[in-house]
Amino acid sequence: MNPTASIAHDTWRDDALCRQTDPEAHFPEAGNSSRNAKKTCGACEVRPECLAYALSTGQRYGVWGGLGQQELRRAARRTAA
């Protein structure tokens, strides 16, 4: 893999709104709400890139691209089919 491509691939993170919030909001403990994280994602301009990253790298925990853990699993199954 080209290291430069990897760096360019992750540049969306620089513009992610979650960088300005409490990281624990995006990785809530079992039973805690992910509502605030999803609200942040809804206003984020790089949400599509974040979701694509999560699906392409198999992220299973946390809120990525506005989707919670169960939603990520469903989206991963849909993209794999």
Phi, psi and omega in degrees: 000141179284118181300327179295321179297321179297317179296315180296325181298327184265006183293340178301331182299329180299331183260002183289130179296332182296340177294342182260005183238176177292120182301331181293339177296330182270354176226064184291148176289159181308132179091344179272154184282145174255012184304313182295321179296316180295326177296316177300314180300322182299333180262001187271132182285344181254019180305316180298320179293321179297314180296317178300318178299312182300317181289322182285338181253003176070034178297131182242348184237144176094183178254123181229127177059027179087002180251138174278182186302311180295320179294323177298317179298317179297316180297321179296319178296320180294319182287334179282336184283000000 
